[in-house]
Structures are given as C-alpha cells and as structure tokens.
Amino acid sequence: MGWAPEAPSTGSSRLELLRRLDTGPRGLLESEAEARLRLHGENTLPLRPPLSWPRRLAAACATRSRWSCSGWARSPR
C-alpha cells in the first residue's frame, strides 16, 4: 500500500491535521496538487480481487432456486 498519514488523535485540532498534511484551509495550489499527483499517483481505491469459484457458485445458488444447484453438489466427481 502507498503512503498514508497516521490517524489523528482524538484531541488534535483541524489546524494540526492540516499542518500534518502539509496543506491549509484553502487547499492546495494547482502546482502543489500536480506535484503530489506525480509523487503519490491517483487518489483511487485498490480494485477488489475477483471472486473465487466457490464464492461465485454460492452467489449463483443464492439467487436461484435450491433445486438448480443441488444437483451439482451431489453429482459424482
């Protein structure tokens, strides 16, 4: 995972938080935002990994009648 500031303590003020984040009440200048974007990358959440086949099967069975999946579970391997 990338860099992230430490969680503020419950007693910290907004001003202390802004100082730790190296910003101010008005936000960043355009040039500062561009520099941080180059340094840290896009502000996006990581993608979720695809579901495993057992989870996909369970989800499919949960949305259909119990008879449509019960035959699969009892079939010989």
C-alpha positions in Angstrom: 0.0 0.0 0.0 1.2 3.6 -0.5 1.9 6.3 1.9 -0.9 7.4 4.3 -0.8 9.8 7.2 -1.2 8.4 10.7 -4.6 8.6 12.1 -5.1 11.8 14.1 -5.5 11.5 17.9 -8.9 12.5 19.2 -7.5 15.7 20.7 -5.9 17.1 17.6 -7.4 20.2 16.1 -8.1 20.9 12.4 -5.1 23.2 12.2 -2.8 20.4 13.5 -4.3 18.0 10.9 -3.8 20.5 8.1 -0.2 21.0 9.1 0.5 17.3 9.2 -1.0 17.0 5.7 1.1 20.0 4.6 -1.9 22.0 3.4 -4.2 24.8 4.6 -7.8 25.7 4.9 -8.0 26.8 1.3 -6.5 23.5 0.0 -3.5 23.2 -2.4 -2.4 25.4 -5.2 -2.7 23.8 -8.6 1.1 23.4 -8.9 1.2 21.6 -5.5 -1.7 19.3 -6.4 0.1 18.4 -9.7 3.3 17.7 -7.8 1.5 15.4 -5.3 -0.2 13.6 -8.1 3.1 12.9 -9.8 4.6 11.8 -6.4 1.8 9.7 -5.0 -0.4 8.8 -8.0 -4.1 8.9 -8.4 -6.4 9.1 -5.4 -8.2 5.8 -6.1 -9.1 2.7 -4.1 -7.5 -0.6 -5.0 -9.5 -2.9 -7.2 -11.2 -5.8 -5.5 -9.8 -9.2 -6.5 -12.2 -11.4 -8.5 -14.3 -13.8 -6.5 -13.1 -17.3 -6.2 -15.1 -20.0 -8.0 -16.7 -21.3 -4.7 -17.9 -17.8 -3.9 -19.3 -17.3 -7.4 -21.1 -20.7 -7.2 -22.5 -19.8 -3.8 -23.7 -16.4 -5.1 -25.3 -18.1 -8.1 -27.1 -20.6 -6.0 -28.3 -18.0 -3.6 -30.1 -16.1 -6.4 -31.7 -19.3 -7.9 -33.9 -22.0 -6.5 -32.3 -24.6 -4.3 -33.0 -27.3 -6.9 -30.9 -25.7 -9.6 -27.7 -26.1 -7.5 -28.5 -29.2 -5.5 -27.8 -31.5 -8.5 -24.4 -30.0 -9.0 -23.4 -30.6 -5.3 -24.5 -34.3 -5.5 -23.0 -35.2 -8.8 -20.1 -37.7 -8.8 -16.7 -36.2 -9.4 
